[in-house]
């Protein structure tokens, strides 16, 4: 997966917006105003791309044990976030599953009102 594929995949999800809330390097994807995916554009340019993704705590531990390329979230809550390296043993299929899982967790944490507003959006 390259940066354009990541960008397109994240933005294809209902209600997703892109932001640079911290600096001009850190691309953040949000749903309902809450982050579910972060990545450093400079790291992509350097050839060491990764993303931070929200994850269920139990699943996060299992994934970290199974995959060398999945580690506790860098500069994030180590319990709820993973950093996933693209140049490692995580397949594109698994990367998409992890992004979907992160999106779903954040979506479910939104109020019913915001969830319904997003559901009613047209893609």
Number of C-alpha atoms within 10 A of each C-alpha: 15 10 14 9 11 18 14 10 14 24 17 12 13 17 21 19 17 17 15 12 10 9 9 11 13 16 19 21 21 21 24 18 16 16 21 26 23 20 21 18 17 13 14 14 10 8 11 14 19 23 24 26 26 29 25 14 14 10 11 22 18 11 18 16 12 12 14 13 18 24 19 19 20 14 9 14 11 17 15 18 23 29 23 27 19 20 13 13 14 17 12 14 9 11 18 15 12 20 21 18 17 22 25 15 15 19 23 10 12 15 11 11 9 16 16 11 12 17 12 11 9 7 11
